[in-house]
Amino acid sequence: MFLDELTPIFKQFAQHPASFMGGFVSGALKLSLADDPVKSWLNQQLGVNTNSANNSDTQNGRTSGPQSISID
């Protein structure tokens, strides 16, 4: 019974040992893939340039500088 619950874990480990261990270590250390040190390292390893994507995310439809609003 207990072995049946662990079978999917062993299958994933057998198919992708490096990614499994990376995920296991990041989970054990409670690292988030969205945090900057891990995210920048992953982007560097993958060769992904996300500078243009980050600019559109940070703008989020806003113009630069503070905006004023009026409340009636």
Backbone bond lengths (Angstrom), bond angles and torsions (degrees), N, CA, C in turn:
res aa  C-N    CA-C-N  psi(-1)  N-CA   C-N-CA  omega(-1)  CA-C   N-CA-C  phi
1 M - - - 1.451 - - 1.518 110.27 -
2 F 1.313 117.18 -48.88 1.456 120.49 179.61 1.529 110.63 -67.44
3 L 1.324 116.37 -34.63 1.460 121.31 179.69 1.528 111.03 -67.40
4 D 1.330 117.54 -33.53 1.464 121.15 178.15 1.519 111.83 -64.45
5 E 1.320 116.95 -32.94 1.462 120.23 179.60 1.523 111.82 -74.83
6 L 1.317 117.57 -27.10 1.467 121.30 -179.28 1.523 113.50 -89.92
7 T 1.309 118.60 -9.15 1.461 122.06 -177.68 1.532 112.98 -58.43
8 P 1.346 121.37 -44.92 1.474 119.76 178.32 1.535 112.69 -62.17
9 I 1.313 117.23 -33.30 1.465 120.11 179.06 1.521 109.84 -66.70
10 F 1.316 117.08 -43.24 1.460 120.43 179.35 1.521 111.62 -66.65
11 K 1.332 117.78 -35.14 1.462 121.05 177.54 1.524 110.99 -64.22
12 Q 1.335 116.69 -45.12 1.458 120.03 178.84 1.520 111.40 -63.87
13 F 1.324 116.60 -39.83 1.457 120.53 178.92 1.522 110.89 -64.74
14 A 1.327 117.71 -39.16 1.459 121.39 -179.45 1.531 111.40 -70.12
15 Q 1.331 117.68 -34.60 1.455 120.84 -177.30 1.530 112.16 -79.68
16 H 1.331 118.09 -41.34 1.463 122.63 -175.30 1.528 109.47 -136.70
17 P 1.330 118.52 76.07 1.473 119.33 -174.29 1.529 113.63 -65.94
18 A 1.328 118.57 -38.70 1.470 120.46 -177.48 1.521 111.11 -67.86
19 S 1.318 117.43 -47.20 1.466 119.74 -179.15 1.527 110.91 -69.38
20 F 1.334 117.26 -33.98 1.455 120.25 177.34 1.522 110.59 -63.62
21 M 1.331 117.03 -46.96 1.462 120.35 -179.42 1.524 111.12 -66.79
22 G 1.340 117.45 -36.89 1.453 120.11 176.10 1.513 112.22 -62.80
23 G 1.318 116.37 -43.12 1.456 120.25 177.14 1.513 112.44 -67.19
24 F 1.333 116.03 -37.38 1.458 120.29 178.87 1.527 111.15 -65.48
25 V 1.334 116.45 -44.61 1.467 120.62 -179.80 1.525 110.65 -66.86
26 S 1.337 117.42 -42.68 1.463 119.23 179.46 1.526 111.02 -66.04
27 G 1.313 117.73 -33.40 1.454 120.48 175.92 1.515 112.06 -71.05
28 A 1.334 116.55 -38.71 1.463 120.22 179.91 1.527 110.83 -68.23
29 L 1.331 116.86 -35.78 1.463 120.90 178.75 1.524 112.60 -88.15
30 K 1.339 116.19 0.14 1.468 123.40 -179.49 1.528 111.87 55.50
31 L 1.347 115.39 45.74 1.457 121.32 176.77 1.521 108.87 -88.60
32 S 1.303 115.68 139.43 1.452 120.66 176.78 1.519 108.71 -101.80
33 L 1.319 116.82 134.70 1.455 120.38 -179.79 1.520 112.17 -71.03
34 A 1.324 117.70 -14.32 1.456 121.40 179.67 1.526 111.82 -89.01
35 D 1.340 118.45 -12.89 1.462 120.76 178.30 1.518 110.04 -70.81
36 D 1.328 116.24 153.42 1.446 120.83 -170.60 1.525 115.02 -62.45
37 P 1.321 122.55 -48.76 1.469 117.50 -177.11 1.528 112.96 -61.39
38 V 1.311 117.32 -41.65 1.455 120.22 -179.51 1.518 110.33 -72.81
39 K 1.316 116.80 -41.71 1.467 121.27 -178.24 1.525 111.03 -63.89
40 S 1.332 117.77 -44.23 1.458 119.92 -179.86 1.517 111.37 -67.93
41 W 1.341 117.79 -35.43 1.453 120.17 177.76 1.529 110.61 -67.07
42 L 1.352 116.68 -42.33 1.458 119.63 178.22 1.521 111.38 -63.27
43 N 1.314 117.05 -42.18 1.463 120.34 178.89 1.517 111.20 -63.55
44 Q 1.327 116.57 -38.19 1.458 120.76 178.46 1.529 110.50 -66.58
45 Q 1.321 117.85 -40.93 1.455 121.71 179.34 1.524 111.63 -67.49
46 L 1.317 116.64 -36.22 1.459 120.88 -179.16 1.518 112.84 -85.54
47 G 1.327 117.49 -14.12 1.451 121.00 -178.15 1.515 112.38 73.27
48 V 1.310 117.43 30.95 1.453 122.71 -177.65 1.521 109.28 -95.55
49 N 1.324 116.28 133.61 1.454 121.41 176.04 1.519 107.72 -103.98
50 T 1.326 117.13 109.37 1.464 120.63 -176.22 1.523 112.11 -109.36
51 N 1.314 117.97 16.56 1.464 119.67 -179.16 1.518 111.95 -62.94
52 S 1.333 117.68 -41.85 1.460 119.57 179.81 1.523 110.91 -70.58
53 A 1.318 117.57 -33.83 1.467 120.32 178.73 1.521 110.36 -70.34
54 N 1.321 118.00 -36.64 1.456 120.39 179.86 1.522 111.30 -67.72
55 N 1.321 118.01 -34.35 1.463 120.49 179.65 1.527 110.79 -65.33
56 S 1.312 117.59 -41.23 1.460 119.37 -179.99 1.526 111.03 -70.73
57 D 1.344 117.47 -32.95 1.459 120.26 178.40 1.513 111.53 -69.65
58 T 1.343 117.23 -39.56 1.454 119.41 -177.40 1.521 111.24 -73.34
59 Q 1.329 118.29 -30.84 1.458 120.47 179.77 1.519 110.68 -71.95
60 N 1.316 117.23 -46.23 1.459 122.88 175.60 1.535 112.52 52.14
61 G 1.318 117.15 38.13 1.446 120.88 176.64 1.518 114.44 83.77
62 R 1.300 118.80 4.00 1.463 121.88 -178.41 1.520 110.38 -97.50
63 T 1.313 115.75 153.49 1.454 120.64 172.34 1.515 108.43 -86.46
64 S 1.305 116.25 166.93 1.467 118.47 -178.73 1.522 110.43 -73.80
65 G 1.307 115.37 145.19 1.464 121.53 177.80 1.510 112.95 89.79
66 P 1.311 115.69 167.99 1.469 119.93 179.73 1.521 111.42 -72.29
67 Q 1.304 115.91 152.74 1.445 121.93 178.62 1.518 108.17 -120.65
68 S 1.313 114.76 149.29 1.471 119.27 179.23 1.513 109.29 -103.02
69 I 1.313 115.43 147.85 1.454 120.94 176.97 1.527 107.88 -128.34
70 S 1.304 116.22 155.78 1.464 119.67 177.29 1.527 107.46 -118.99
71 I 1.326 114.74 133.71 1.457 120.46 179.94 1.523 108.05 -112.11
72 D 1.323 116.50 124.20 1.489 120.85 -179.07 1.494 110.44 -88.28
